[in-house]
Amino acid sequence: IGNNTTKVNDDADLEIIKVVSNKNPKFGETITWTITVTNNGPNTAVDAYVIDKLPKGLTYQSDDSNGKYDPDTGYWVIGNLTNGAKAVLNIKTLVNITNATITNVAVVNSTTPDNNTENNKANNTTDVDPEVDLEIIKLVSNKTANKGDKITWTIVVTNKGPDTALEVY
C-alpha cells in the first residue's frame, strides 16, 4: 500500500479597482483617488500591499486607509486580507500641472500565490485642460483731447499663461 499526498494550494485572488473623483480637474483643484482591494479567495492573502507612486502633476495632500500609505514610496501596507475582505485607500492630491493627461497606476500583491494576476493592476486617467490668464489694457494717446484732435487708442493683450492661448479675438 503506497502513500499518496496531495498538496492543497493556499492561493488567493486579489483584485484592485481604482477610481478618480474628477476626470477633468483644473490646476489647483484637489482630487481623490480611491483604491479598493478585494480578496476573492479562497484563502487569506498574507502581507498584502499596493504600490501606487503618484505621477508627475500631482502633489500628495492626505490619505485615509485600512493600513498605512507612504506617499514618498507609494507603498500601501494592507497586511493580511481574509477571503471576501476589502481594504480601501483614499489619496487626496493637488493638481499642479496644466494641459496634461495624468495616468495613475496601482498594483496589488502579497506573499500568498495569486491564482489570477490579470486583476492585480488598475489605473485611472484624468485630463487637465490648458489654462490661460488673458489681460487687456486700453491706452489713449491724449486724455484731454479737444474736438477735431486726432487720438490713438492702443489695446494691449497679454497672456500670463501658463499655457498658450488659442484663437484669441
DSSP file (Angstrom, degrees, kcal/mol; ACC not computed):
  #  RESIDUE AA STRUCTURE BP1 BP2  ACC     N-H-->O    O-->H-N    N-H-->O    O-->H-N    TCO  KAPPA ALPHA  PHI   PSI    X-CA   Y-CA   Z-CA
    1    1 A I              0   0    0      0, 0.0     2,-0.2     0, 0.0     0, 0.0   0.000 360.0 360.0 360.0 126.7    0.0    0.0    0.0
    2    2 A G        -     0   0    0      1,-0.0     2,-0.5     2,-0.0     0, 0.0  -0.630 360.0-122.0 -99.9 157.2    1.5    3.3   -1.1
    3    3 A N        -     0   0    0     -2,-0.2     2,-0.5     2,-0.0    -1,-0.0  -0.866  23.2-167.0 -98.6 127.5    1.1    6.8    0.4
    4    4 A N        -     0   0    0     -2,-0.5     2,-0.4     2,-0.0    -2,-0.0  -0.963   3.7-165.7-113.6 129.9   -0.2    9.5   -1.9
    5    5 A T        -     0   0    0     -2,-0.5     2,-0.5     2,-0.0    -2,-0.0  -0.951   4.1-164.8-118.3 134.7    0.0   13.0   -0.8
    6    6 A T        -     0   0    0     -2,-0.4     2,-0.5     2,-0.0    -2,-0.0  -0.976  13.8-142.7-117.8 126.4   -1.8   15.9   -2.4
    7    7 A K        -     0   0    0     -2,-0.5     2,-0.6     1,-0.0    -2,-0.0  -0.747  10.0-145.8 -89.0 131.8   -0.8   19.5   -1.7
    8    8 A V        -     0   0    0     -2,-0.5     2,-0.1     2,-0.0    -2,-0.0  -0.858  20.7-126.1 -95.9 124.9   -3.6   22.0   -1.4
    9    9 A N        -     0   0    0     -2,-0.6     2,-0.0     1,-0.1    -1,-0.0  -0.404   3.1-143.8 -71.2 145.8   -2.6   25.4   -2.7
   10   10 A D        +     0   0    0     -2,-0.1    -1,-0.1    33,-0.0    -2,-0.0  -0.253  44.1 161.0 -99.7  43.1   -3.0   28.4   -0.4
   11   11 A D        -     0   0    0    101,-0.1    32,-1.4   103,-0.1     2,-0.3  -0.214  20.4-173.3 -67.3 153.7   -4.0   30.6   -3.3
   12   12 A A  B     -a  114   0A   0    101,-2.2   103,-1.3    30,-0.2     2,-0.6  -0.948  19.2-137.9-137.1 158.1   -5.8   33.9   -3.0
   13   13 A D        -     0   0    0     -2,-0.3    27,-3.5    28,-0.3     2,-0.4  -0.880  19.3-166.3-122.1  98.3   -7.2   36.2   -5.8
   14   14 A L  E     -B   39   0B   0     -2,-0.6     2,-0.4    25,-0.2    25,-0.2  -0.697   4.5-169.2 -85.4 134.2   -6.5   39.8   -5.1
   15   15 A E  E     -B   38   0B   0     23,-2.7    23,-2.6    -2,-0.4     2,-0.4  -0.976   2.4-161.5-123.9 136.5   -8.4   42.3   -7.2
   16   16 A I  E     -B   37   0B   0    103,-2.2     2,-0.4    -2,-0.4    21,-0.2  -0.962   7.1-176.3-123.2 137.2   -7.8   46.0   -7.4
   17   17 A I  E     -B   36   0B   0     19,-2.2    19,-2.8    -2,-0.4     2,-0.4  -0.991   6.3-164.5-129.7 138.5  -10.0   48.8   -8.6
   18   18 A K  E     +B   35   0B   0     -2,-0.4     2,-0.4   105,-0.2    17,-0.2  -0.988   8.0 178.4-129.4 132.1   -9.1   52.5   -8.9
   19   19 A V  E     -B   34   0B   0     15,-2.4    15,-3.2    -2,-0.4     2,-0.4  -0.979  16.7-146.2-132.1 142.4  -11.4   55.4   -9.3
   20   20 A V  E     -B   33   0B   0     -2,-0.4    13,-0.2    13,-0.2     3,-0.2  -0.887  13.8-138.3-109.2 142.6  -10.7   59.2   -9.5
   21   21 A S  S    S+     0   0    0     11,-2.3     2,-0.4    -2,-0.4    12,-0.1   0.736  92.1  25.7 -71.9 -23.2  -13.2   61.8   -8.1
   22   22 A N        -     0   0    0     10,-0.2    -1,-0.2     1,-0.1     9,-0.0  -0.922  57.3-169.3-146.4 115.2  -12.8   64.2  -11.1
   23   23 A K  S    S+     0   0    0     -2,-0.4   104,-2.6     1,-0.2    -1,-0.1   0.544  91.0  36.1 -81.9  -6.4  -11.8   63.1  -14.6
   24   24 A N  S    S+     0   0    0    102,-0.2    -1,-0.2   104,-0.1   104,-0.1  -0.412  80.2 165.4-143.4  63.5  -11.4   66.7  -15.7
   25   25 A P        -     0   0    0      0, 0.0   104,-0.7     0, 0.0     2,-0.3  -0.242  29.4-125.4 -77.0 168.8   -9.9   68.8  -12.9
   26   26 A K    >   -     0   0    0    102,-0.1     3,-2.1     1,-0.1    69,-0.3  -0.751  40.7 -77.6-107.7 159.8   -8.4   72.2  -13.1
   27   27 A F  T 3  S+     0   0    0     -2,-0.3    69,-0.2   102,-0.3     3,-0.1  -0.310 119.8  22.4 -52.8 133.4   -5.0   73.4  -12.0
   28   28 A G  T 3  S+     0   0    0     67,-2.9    -1,-0.3     1,-0.3     2,-0.2   0.352  94.1 125.2  88.6  -5.7   -5.0   73.9   -8.2
   29   29 A E    <   -     0   0    0     -3,-2.1    66,-2.6    66,-0.1     2,-0.5  -0.550  59.2-125.3 -85.7 153.3   -8.0   71.6   -7.5
   30   30 A T  E     - C   0  94B   0     64,-0.2     2,-0.3    -2,-0.2    64,-0.2  -0.839  29.5-177.3 -96.1 131.6   -7.9   68.7   -5.1
   31   31 A I  E     - C   0  93B   0     62,-2.6    62,-3.1    -2,-0.5     2,-0.5  -0.927  16.8-137.2-126.2 155.5   -8.9   65.3   -6.4
   32   32 A T  E     - C   0  92B   0     -2,-0.3   -11,-2.3    60,-0.2     2,-0.6  -0.943   4.9-155.8-117.3 131.8   -9.2   62.0   -4.6
   33   33 A W  E     -BC  20  91B   0     58,-2.6    58,-2.7    -2,-0.5     2,-0.6  -0.929  13.1-158.7-102.8 120.3   -8.0   58.6   -5.9
   34   34 A T  E     -BC  19  90B   0    -15,-3.2   -15,-2.4    -2,-0.6     2,-0.5  -0.901   7.2-171.0-106.3 121.5  -10.0   55.7   -4.4
   35   35 A I  E     -BC  18  89B   0     54,-3.1    54,-2.5    -2,-0.6     2,-0.5  -0.947   0.5-170.5-112.8 125.8   -8.3   52.3   -4.5
   36   36 A T  E     -BC  17  88B   0    -19,-2.8   -19,-2.2    -2,-0.5     2,-0.5  -0.974   2.3-167.7-120.0 124.3  -10.2   49.2   -3.4
   37   37 A V  E     -BC  16  87B   0     50,-2.9    50,-2.3    -2,-0.5     2,-0.4  -0.945   7.2-173.4-110.8 128.8   -8.5   45.9   -2.9
   38   38 A T  E     -BC  15  86B   0    -23,-2.6   -23,-2.7    -2,-0.5     2,-0.8  -0.969  20.2-141.8-121.9 136.2  -10.7   42.8   -2.6
   39   39 A N  E     -B   14   0B   0     46,-2.4    45,-3.0    -2,-0.4   -25,-0.2  -0.870  13.2-173.3 -95.2 108.6   -9.6   39.3   -1.8
   40   40 A N        +     0   0    0    -27,-3.5   -26,-0.1    -2,-0.8    -1,-0.1   0.334  41.4 166.7 -83.6   7.5  -11.7   36.9   -3.9
   41   41 A G        -     0   0    0      2,-0.3   -28,-0.3   -28,-0.2    -1,-0.2  -0.117  68.5-170.1  74.9-166.7  -10.2   34.0   -2.0
   42   42 A P  S    S+     0   0    0      0, 0.0     2,-0.2     0, 0.0    41,-0.2  -0.990  94.0  19.7 -85.4  -9.7  -10.3   31.2   -1.5
   43   43 A N  S    S-     0   0    0    -32,-1.4    -2,-0.3    39,-0.1   -30,-0.2  -0.650  92.2 -78.0-117.6 172.2   -7.6   31.8    1.2
   44   44 A T        -     0   0    0     -2,-0.2     2,-0.7    39,-0.1    38,-0.2  -0.457  38.8-131.5 -66.9 135.0   -6.2   34.7    3.2
   45   45 A A  E >   -E   81   0C   0     36,-2.9    36,-2.6    -2,-0.2     3,-0.6  -0.835  27.1-146.1 -87.8 115.1   -3.8   37.0    1.3
   46   46 A V  E 3  S-     0   0C   0     -2,-0.7    65,-2.3     1,-0.2    66,-0.7  -0.657  70.6  -1.3 -89.1 136.8   -0.8   37.3    3.6
   47   47 A D  E 3  S-     0   0C   0     -2,-0.3    -1,-0.2    63,-0.2    33,-0.2   0.900  84.3-170.2  54.1  48.3    1.1   40.6    3.8
   48   48 A A  E <   +E   79   0C   0     31,-2.7    31,-2.2    -3,-0.6    30,-2.2  -0.421  10.8 168.2 -69.8 142.5   -0.9   42.2    1.1
   49   49 A Y  E     -EF  77 109C   0     60,-2.8    60,-2.4    28,-0.2     2,-0.4  -0.983  24.4-144.4-152.1 160.2    0.4   45.6   -0.2
   50   50 A V  E     -EF  76 108C   0     26,-2.2    26,-3.1    -2,-0.3     2,-0.6  -0.969   7.0-148.8-126.7 142.6   -0.2   48.0   -3.1
   51   51 A I  E     +EF  75 107C   0     56,-2.5    56,-1.8    -2,-0.4    24,-0.2  -0.966  28.2 158.6-109.1 118.3    2.3   50.2   -4.9
   52   52 A D        -     0   0    0     22,-3.5     2,-0.5    -2,-0.6    54,-0.1  -0.683  14.6-175.3-140.5  81.9    0.8   53.5   -6.1
   53   53 A K        -     0   0    0     52,-0.2    52,-0.4    -2,-0.2    19,-0.1  -0.694  32.3-118.5 -80.5 122.0    3.5   56.0   -6.7
   54   54 A L        -     0   0    0     -2,-0.5     3,-0.1    17,-0.4    50,-0.1  -0.388  30.6-128.9 -64.8 133.3    1.9   59.4   -7.6
   55   55 A P    >   -     0   0    0      0, 0.0     3,-1.4     0, 0.0    -1,-0.1  -0.249  36.3 -72.3 -78.4 168.7    2.8   60.6  -11.1
   56   56 A K  T 3  S+     0   0    0      1,-0.2     3,-0.1     3,-0.0    41,-0.1  -0.303 118.2  44.1 -55.4 139.3    4.1   64.0  -12.1
   57   57 A G  T 3  S+     0   0    0      1,-0.3    39,-2.5    39,-0.1     2,-0.4   0.309  96.2  90.9 103.8  -7.7    1.4   66.6  -11.9
   58   58 A L  E <   -D   95   0B   0     -3,-1.4     2,-0.5    37,-0.2    -1,-0.3  -0.968  54.8-161.3-123.8 138.0    0.0   65.5   -8.5
   59   59 A T  E     -D   94   0B   0     35,-2.2    35,-2.8    -2,-0.4     2,-0.0  -0.979  28.8-117.8-116.4 125.7    1.1   66.7   -5.0
   60   60 A Y  E     +D   93   0B   0     -2,-0.5    33,-0.2    33,-0.2     3,-0.1  -0.350  37.6 167.3 -60.7 134.6    0.1   64.5   -2.1
   61   61 A Q  E     -     0   0B   0     31,-2.8     2,-0.3     1,-0.4    32,-0.2   0.723  56.5 -45.3-112.4 -54.7   -2.2   66.1    0.4
   62   62 A S  E     -D   92   0B   0     30,-1.3    30,-3.0     2,-0.0    -1,-0.4  -0.969  47.4-151.1-167.8 173.5   -3.5   63.4    2.7
   63   63 A D  E     -D   91   0B   0     -2,-0.3     2,-0.4    28,-0.2    28,-0.2  -0.986   6.3-158.4-151.7 160.4   -4.9   59.9    2.8
   64   64 A D  E     +D   90   0B   0     26,-1.7    26,-2.7    -2,-0.3     2,-0.3  -0.985  32.9 145.7-138.6 138.8   -7.2   57.6    4.8
   65   65 A S  E     -D   89   0B   0     -2,-0.4     2,-1.0     2,-0.2    24,-0.2  -0.973  58.7 -99.2-159.4 167.1   -6.9   53.9    4.6
   66   66 A N  S    S+     0   0    0     22,-1.3     2,-0.3    -2,-0.3    -2,-0.0  -0.880 107.0   5.5 -90.1  97.2   -7.1   50.5    6.1
   67   67 A G  S    S-     0   0    0     -2,-1.0     2,-0.4     2,-0.0    -2,-0.2  -0.896 106.1 -54.2 124.9-158.9   -3.4   50.2    6.6
   68   68 A K  E     -G   77   0C   0      9,-1.8     9,-2.9    -2,-0.3     2,-0.4  -0.990  40.3-162.3-130.0 129.3   -0.5   52.6    6.1
   69   69 A Y  E     -G   76   0C   0     -2,-0.4     7,-0.2     7,-0.3    -6,-0.1  -0.921   4.6-158.8-112.0 133.9    0.3   54.6    3.0
   70   70 A D  E  >> -G   75   0C   0      5,-2.0     4,-2.8    -2,-0.4     5,-0.7  -0.936   1.3-163.9-111.0 108.3    3.7   56.2    2.3
   71   71 A P  T  45S+     0   0    0      0, 0.0   -17,-0.4     0, 0.0    -1,-0.1   0.750  86.2  59.1 -66.4 -22.5    3.4   58.9   -0.3
   72   72 A D  T  45S+     0   0    0      1,-0.2   -19,-0.0     3,-0.1    -2,-0.0   0.903 122.0  21.8 -72.3 -40.5    7.2   59.0   -0.9
   73   73 A T  T  45S-     0   0    0     -3,-0.4    -1,-0.2     2,-0.1   -20,-0.1   0.662  97.5-128.2 -98.5 -19.9    7.5   55.4   -2.0
   74   74 A G  T  <5 +     0   0    0     -4,-2.8   -22,-3.5     1,-0.3     2,-0.5   0.579  59.1 146.4  79.8  10.6    3.8   54.8   -3.0
   75   75 A Y  E   < -EG  51  70C   0     -5,-0.7    -5,-2.0   -24,-0.2     2,-0.6  -0.721  29.9-170.9 -90.1 121.3    3.8   51.7   -0.7
   76   76 A W  E     -EG  50  69C   0    -26,-3.1   -26,-2.2    -2,-0.5     2,-0.7  -0.950  11.4-151.9-112.6 112.5    0.4   50.9    1.0
   77   77 A V  E     +EG  49  68C   0     -9,-2.9    -9,-1.8    -2,-0.6   -28,-0.2  -0.757  24.0 166.1 -86.5 116.9    0.7   48.2    3.6
   78   78 A I  E     -     0   0C   0    -30,-2.2     2,-0.3    -2,-0.7   -29,-0.2   0.825  26.2-158.5 -94.4 -42.7   -2.6   46.4    3.9
   79   79 A G  E     -E   48   0C   0    -31,-2.2   -31,-2.7   -33,-0.1     2,-0.3  -0.691  53.6  -1.8  93.7-152.4   -1.5   43.3    5.9
   80   80 A N  E     -     0   0C   0     -2,-0.3     2,-0.5   -33,-0.2   -34,-0.2  -0.578  63.1-166.4 -78.3 135.2   -3.5   40.1    5.9
   81   81 A L  E     -E   45   0C   0    -36,-2.6   -36,-2.9    -2,-0.3     3,-0.1  -0.959  12.9-143.1-126.3 111.4   -6.7   40.2    4.0
   82   82 A T    >   -     0   0    0     -2,-0.5     3,-2.3   -38,-0.2   -43,-0.3  -0.189  40.1 -70.9 -71.7 164.4   -9.1   37.3    4.6
   83   83 A N  T 3  S+     0   0    0      1,-0.3   -43,-0.2   -41,-0.2    -1,-0.2  -0.331 123.0  10.5 -54.7 125.2  -11.3   35.7    1.9
   84   84 A G  T 3  S+     0   0    0    -45,-3.0    -1,-0.3     1,-0.3   -44,-0.1   0.296  99.0 130.0  87.5  -9.2  -14.0   38.2    0.9
   85   85 A A    <   -     0   0    0     -3,-2.3   -46,-2.4   -46,-0.1     2,-0.3  -0.391  41.5-153.3 -80.1 156.6  -12.5   41.1    2.8
   86   86 A K  E     -C   38   0B   0    -48,-0.2     2,-0.4    -3,-0.1   -48,-0.2  -0.933   7.1-163.0-126.8 151.1  -11.9   44.6    1.3
   87   87 A A  E     -C   37   0B   0    -50,-2.3   -50,-2.9    -2,-0.3     2,-0.4  -0.994  11.3-160.1-130.7 140.7   -9.4   47.3    2.0
   88   88 A V  E     -C   36   0B   0     -2,-0.4   -22,-1.3   -52,-0.2     2,-0.4  -0.967   8.4-172.2-127.5 137.4   -9.8   50.9    0.8
   89   89 A L  E     -CD  35  65B   0    -54,-2.5   -54,-3.1    -2,-0.4     2,-0.5  -0.997   4.1-166.5-126.7 127.5   -7.3   53.8    0.4
   90   90 A N  E     -CD  34  64B   0    -26,-2.7   -26,-1.7    -2,-0.4     2,-0.6  -0.969   7.1-168.4-112.4 119.3   -8.4   57.3   -0.5
   91   91 A I  E     -CD  33  63B   0    -58,-2.7   -58,-2.6    -2,-0.5     2,-0.5  -0.935   7.5-154.3-111.0 117.6   -5.5   59.6   -1.6
   92   92 A K  E     +CD  32  62B   0    -30,-3.0   -31,-2.8    -2,-0.6   -30,-1.3  -0.787  21.1 178.5 -90.6 130.0   -6.2   63.3   -1.8
   93   93 A T  E     -CD  31  60B   0    -62,-3.1   -62,-2.6    -2,-0.5     2,-0.5  -0.930  27.3-130.6-131.6 154.1   -3.9   65.1   -4.2
   94   94 A L  E     -CD  30  59B   0    -35,-2.8   -35,-2.2    -2,-0.3     2,-0.6  -0.897  25.6-127.9-101.6 131.2   -3.5   68.6   -5.5
   95   95 A V  E     + D   0  58B   0    -66,-2.6   -67,-2.9    -2,-0.5   -37,-0.2  -0.704  33.1 170.5 -80.3 119.5   -3.3   69.0   -9.3
   96   96 A N        +     0   0    0    -39,-2.5     2,-0.3    -2,-0.6   -38,-0.2  -0.089  51.7  68.9-123.1  34.4   -0.2   71.1  -10.1
   97   97 A I        -     0   0    0    -40,-0.4     2,-0.3   -41,-0.1     3,-0.2  -0.972  59.3-153.9-145.8 155.5    0.0   70.8  -13.9
   98   98 A T  S    S+     0   0    0     -2,-0.3    31,-0.2     1,-0.2     3,-0.1  -0.867  71.0  24.8-126.0 165.1   -2.0   72.0  -16.8
   99   99 A N  S    S+     0   0    0     30,-1.1     2,-0.3    -2,-0.3    30,-0.2   0.909  97.3 113.2  51.9  52.6   -2.5   70.8  -20.3
  100  100 A A  E     - H   0 128C   0     28,-1.7    28,-3.4    -3,-0.2     2,-0.5  -0.982  64.9-129.4-150.4 157.0   -1.8   67.2  -19.4
  101  101 A T  E     - H   0 127C   0     -2,-0.3     2,-0.6    26,-0.2    26,-0.2  -0.965  26.7-157.5-106.9 125.8   -3.2   63.7  -19.1
  102  102 A I  E     - H   0 126C   0     24,-3.2    24,-2.4    -2,-0.5     2,-0.5  -0.919   6.8-169.6-108.0 120.6   -2.4   62.1  -15.8
  103  103 A T  E     - H   0 125C   0     -2,-0.6     2,-0.5    22,-0.2    22,-0.2  -0.952   3.9-164.9-110.6 123.2   -2.4   58.3  -15.5
  104  104 A N  E     - H   0 124C   0     20,-2.6    20,-1.6    -2,-0.5     2,-0.4  -0.937   7.8-164.8-112.5 119.3   -2.2   56.9  -12.0
  105  105 A V  E     - H   0 123C   0     -2,-0.5     2,-0.4   -52,-0.4   -52,-0.2  -0.831   7.4-173.4-110.0 139.9   -1.4   53.2  -11.8
  106  106 A A  E     - H   0 122C   0     16,-3.1    16,-2.8    -2,-0.4     2,-0.4  -0.994   2.7-167.6-131.9 140.1   -1.7   50.9   -8.7
  107  107 A V  E     -FH  51 121C   0    -56,-1.8   -56,-2.5    -2,-0.4     2,-0.3  -0.993   6.8-154.9-129.6 133.6   -0.6   47.3   -8.4
  108  108 A V  E     +F   50   0C   0     12,-2.6     2,-0.3    -2,-0.4   -58,-0.2  -0.817  22.2 154.3-108.3 148.3   -1.5   44.9   -5.6
  109  109 A N  E     -F   49   0C   0    -60,-2.4   -60,-2.8    -2,-0.3     2,-0.3  -0.956  14.9-173.5-157.5 170.9    0.4   41.8   -4.4
  110  110 A S        -     0   0    0     -2,-0.3   -63,-0.2     2,-0.3   -62,-0.2  -0.947  43.7-101.7-157.9 174.8    1.0   39.6   -1.4
  111  111 A T  S    S+     0   0    0    -65,-2.3   -64,-0.1    -2,-0.3   -63,-0.1   0.610  98.3  90.4 -79.7 -11.2    3.2   36.8   -0.3
  112  112 A T  S    S-     0   0    0    -66,-0.7    -2,-0.3     1,-0.1  -101,-0.1  -0.690  93.7-103.3 -83.0 134.9    0.3   34.4   -1.0
  113  113 A P        -     0   0    0      0, 0.0  -101,-2.2     0, 0.0     2,-0.5  -0.303  33.4-139.2 -56.6 140.4    0.3   33.0   -4.5
  114  114 A D  B     -a   12   0A   0   -103,-0.2     3,-0.3    -4,-0.1  -101,-0.2  -0.916   9.6-160.2-108.0 123.5   -2.4   34.7   -6.7
  115  115 A N  S    S+     0   0    0   -103,-1.3     2,-0.2    -2,-0.5  -102,-0.1   0.464  86.3  36.4 -82.8  -0.7   -4.4   32.4   -9.0
  116  116 A N    >   +     0   0    0   -104,-0.4     3,-0.8  -102,-0.1    -1,-0.2  -0.675  57.7 169.1-151.9  90.9   -5.5   35.4  -11.2
  117  117 A T  G >   +     0   0    0     -3,-0.3     3,-1.4     1,-0.2     4,-0.1   0.520  63.3  86.9 -84.4  -4.1   -2.9   38.1  -11.8
  118  118 A E  G 3  S+     0   0    0      1,-0.3     3,-0.3     2,-0.1    -1,-0.2   0.735  92.4  45.8 -67.0 -20.9   -5.0   39.8  -14.6
  119  119 A N  G <  S+     0   0    0     -3,-0.8  -103,-2.2  -105,-0.2    -1,-0.3   0.083  86.6  92.7-108.7  23.5   -6.9   41.8  -12.0
  120  120 A N  S <  S+     0   0    0     -3,-1.4   -12,-2.6  -105,-0.2     2,-0.4   0.413  79.2  60.3 -95.4   0.9   -3.8   42.9   -9.9
  121  121 A K  E     +H  107   0C   0     -3,-0.3     2,-0.3   -14,-0.2   -14,-0.2  -0.993  58.6 170.9-132.6 136.8   -3.2   46.2  -11.7
  122  122 A A  E     +H  106   0C   0    -16,-2.8   -16,-3.1    -2,-0.4     2,-0.3  -0.989   3.3 177.9-141.2 149.8   -5.6   49.2  -12.1
  123  123 A N  E     -H  105   0C   0     -2,-0.3     2,-0.3   -18,-0.2  -105,-0.2  -0.971   9.5-162.9-145.2 163.6   -5.2   52.7  -13.4
  124  124 A N  E     -H  104   0C   0    -20,-1.6   -20,-2.6    -2,-0.3     2,-0.4  -0.987  11.9-146.0-146.0 149.8   -7.3   55.7  -13.9
  125  125 A T  E     -H  103   0C   0     -2,-0.3     2,-0.4   -22,-0.2   -22,-0.2  -0.915  10.1-172.5-123.1 142.4   -6.8   58.8  -16.1
  126  126 A T  E     -H  102   0C   0    -24,-2.4   -24,-3.2    -2,-0.4     2,-0.5  -0.994  15.5-142.4-131.8 141.9   -7.7   62.4  -15.6
  127  127 A D  E     -H  101   0C   0   -104,-2.6     2,-0.6    -2,-0.4   -26,-0.2  -0.902   7.4-158.9-107.7 126.5   -7.3   65.2  -18.2
  128  128 A V  E     -H  100   0C   0    -28,-3.4   -28,-1.7    -2,-0.5  -102,-0.1  -0.918  19.9-135.8-105.7 118.4   -6.2   68.6  -17.1
  129  129 A D        -     0   0    0   -104,-0.7   -30,-1.1    -2,-0.6  -102,-0.3  -0.237  26.5 -94.8 -69.5 158.1   -7.2   71.3  -19.6
  130  130 A P        -     0   0    0      0, 0.0     2,-0.4     0, 0.0    -1,-0.1  -0.382  41.9-153.2 -66.3 153.5   -4.9   74.1  -20.6
  131  131 A E        -     0   0    0     -3,-0.1    32,-2.3    -2,-0.1     2,-0.3  -0.989  13.4-177.2-133.4 142.5   -5.3   77.3  -18.7
  132  132 A V        -     0   0    0     -2,-0.4     2,-0.4    30,-0.2    32,-0.1  -0.916  19.0-150.0-132.2 160.4   -4.6   80.9  -19.7
  133  133 A D        -     0   0    0     -2,-0.3    27,-3.2    30,-0.2     2,-0.4  -0.858  21.2-166.1-131.8  95.4   -4.8   84.3  -18.0
  134  134 A L  E     -I  159   0D   0     -2,-0.4     2,-0.4    25,-0.2    25,-0.2  -0.685   3.2-169.3 -89.2 134.9   -5.5   87.0  -20.5
  135  135 A E  E     -I  158   0D   0     23,-2.8    23,-2.8    -2,-0.4     2,-0.4  -0.972   1.8-164.0-121.6 136.8   -5.1   90.6  -19.5
  136  136 A I  E     -I  157   0D   0     -2,-0.4     2,-0.4    21,-0.2    21,-0.2  -0.976   6.2-176.9-124.1 135.7   -6.3   93.5  -21.6
  137  137 A I  E     -I  156   0D   0     19,-2.4    19,-3.0    -2,-0.4     2,-0.5  -0.995   9.6-158.3-129.2 135.6   -5.2   97.2  -21.3
  138  138 A K  E     -I  155   0D   0     -2,-0.4     2,-0.3    17,-0.2    17,-0.2  -0.968  13.2-173.5-118.2 123.8   -6.6  100.1  -23.4
  139  139 A L  E     -I  154   0D   0     15,-3.3    15,-2.7    -2,-0.5     2,-0.4  -0.849  11.3-151.7-116.1 149.6   -4.5  103.2  -23.6
  140  140 A V  E     -I  153   0D   0     -2,-0.3    13,-0.2    13,-0.2     3,-0.2  -0.956  13.6-141.4-121.2 142.5   -5.3  106.6  -25.2
  141  141 A S  S    S+     0   0    0     11,-2.1     2,-0.4    -2,-0.4    12,-0.1   0.771  92.8  25.1 -74.5 -25.5   -2.7  108.9  -26.7
  142  142 A N    >   -     0   0    0     10,-0.2     3,-0.7     1,-0.1    -1,-0.3  -0.896  57.9-174.7-144.1 109.7   -4.4  112.1  -25.4
  143  143 A K  T 3  S+     0   0    0     -2,-0.4    -1,-0.1     1,-0.2    -2,-0.1   0.622  88.8  45.7 -80.1 -12.5   -6.6  112.1  -22.3
  144  144 A T  T 3  S+     0   0    0      2,-0.0    -1,-0.2     0, 0.0     2,-0.0  -0.255  80.8 160.7-123.2  46.0   -7.6  115.8  -22.8
  145  145 A A    <   -     0   0    0     -3,-0.7     2,-0.2     1,-0.1     3,-0.1  -0.311  27.4-143.2 -69.9 150.1   -8.4  115.9  -26.5
  146  146 A N    >   -     0   0    0      1,-0.1     3,-2.5     4,-0.1    -1,-0.1  -0.668  41.6 -68.8-105.5 165.6  -10.4  118.7  -28.0
  147  147 A K  T 3  S+     0   0    0      1,-0.3    -1,-0.1    -2,-0.2     3,-0.1  -0.321 124.3  20.5 -55.8 129.9  -12.9  118.5  -30.8
  148  148 A G  T 3  S+     0   0    0      1,-0.3    -1,-0.3    -3,-0.1     2,-0.1   0.227  91.9 129.4  93.4 -12.7  -11.1  117.7  -34.0
  149  149 A D    <   -     0   0    0     -3,-2.5     2,-0.4     1,-0.1    -1,-0.3  -0.472  58.4-125.6 -73.0 145.5   -7.9  116.4  -32.3
  150  150 A K        -     0   0    0     -2,-0.1     2,-0.3    -3,-0.1    -4,-0.1  -0.771  31.3-176.6 -89.3 135.2   -6.6  113.0  -33.5
  151  151 A I        -     0   0    0     -2,-0.4     2,-0.5   -10,-0.1   -11,-0.0  -0.943  16.5-141.1-129.7 154.4   -6.2  110.4  -30.8
  152  152 A T        -     0   0    0     -2,-0.3   -11,-2.1     2,-0.0     2,-0.5  -0.960   6.5-153.8-118.4 131.2   -4.8  106.9  -30.9
  153  153 A W  E     -I  140   0D   0     -2,-0.5     2,-0.5   -13,-0.2   -13,-0.2  -0.900  11.1-165.1-101.2 128.8   -6.2  104.0  -29.0
  154  154 A T  E     -I  139   0D   0    -15,-2.7   -15,-3.3    -2,-0.5     2,-0.5  -0.968   1.4-164.4-117.0 126.8   -3.8  101.2  -28.2
  155  155 A I  E     -I  138   0D   0     -2,-0.5     2,-0.5   -17,-0.2   -17,-0.2  -0.947   4.5-168.5-112.3 125.2   -5.0   97.9  -27.0
  156  156 A V  E     -I  137   0D   0    -19,-3.0   -19,-2.4    -2,-0.5     2,-0.5  -0.960   2.1-169.2-117.1 123.7   -2.5   95.5  -25.4
  157  157 A V  E     -I  136   0D   0     -2,-0.5     2,-0.4   -21,-0.2   -21,-0.2  -0.956   7.3-173.6-112.9 127.7   -3.4   91.9  -24.7
  158  158 A T  E     -I  135   0D   0    -23,-2.8   -23,-2.8    -2,-0.5     2,-0.7  -0.972  17.7-147.7-123.4 134.2   -1.1   89.8  -22.6
  159  159 A N  E     -I  134   0D   0     -2,-0.4   -25,-0.2   -25,-0.2    -2,-0.0  -0.896   9.2-172.8 -98.8 112.9   -1.2   86.1  -21.9
  160  160 A K        +     0   0    0    -27,-3.2   -26,-0.1    -2,-0.7    -1,-0.1   0.270  41.5 166.1 -89.7  11.3    0.1   85.5  -18.4
  161  161 A G        -     0   0    0      2,-0.3    -1,-0.3   -28,-0.2     3,-0.1  -0.133  66.5-165.3  76.1-162.8   -0.1   81.7  -19.0
  162  162 A P  S    S+     0   0    0      0, 0.0     2,-0.2     0, 0.0   -30,-0.2  -0.990  93.7  26.7 -85.2 -10.8    0.7   79.2  -18.1
  163  163 A D  S    S-     0   0    0    -32,-2.3    -2,-0.3     1,-0.1     2,-0.3  -0.602  92.5 -84.1-110.6 171.0   -0.4   77.8  -21.5
  164  164 A T        -     0   0    0     -2,-0.2     2,-0.5   -32,-0.1    -1,-0.1  -0.528  40.1-131.3 -72.9 132.0   -0.7   79.2  -25.0
  165  165 A A        -     0   0    0     -2,-0.3     2,-0.3   -32,-0.1     3,-0.3  -0.744  24.1-155.1 -85.1 128.0   -4.0   81.0  -25.7
  166  166 A L        +     0   0    0     -2,-0.5     0, 0.0     1,-0.2     0, 0.0  -0.790  64.5   3.9-105.2 147.0   -5.6   79.8  -28.9
  167  167 A E  S    S-     0   0    0     -2,-0.3     2,-0.3     1,-0.2    -1,-0.2   0.864  76.6-179.1  52.0  47.4   -8.0   81.7  -31.1
  168  168 A V              0   0    0     -3,-0.3    -1,-0.2     1,-0.1    -3,-0.0  -0.618 360.0 360.0 -77.2 133.9   -7.8   85.0  -29.1
  169  169 A Y              0   0    0     -2,-0.3    -1,-0.1     0, 0.0    -2,-0.1   0.316 360.0 360.0-142.8 360.0  -10.1   87.7  -30.6
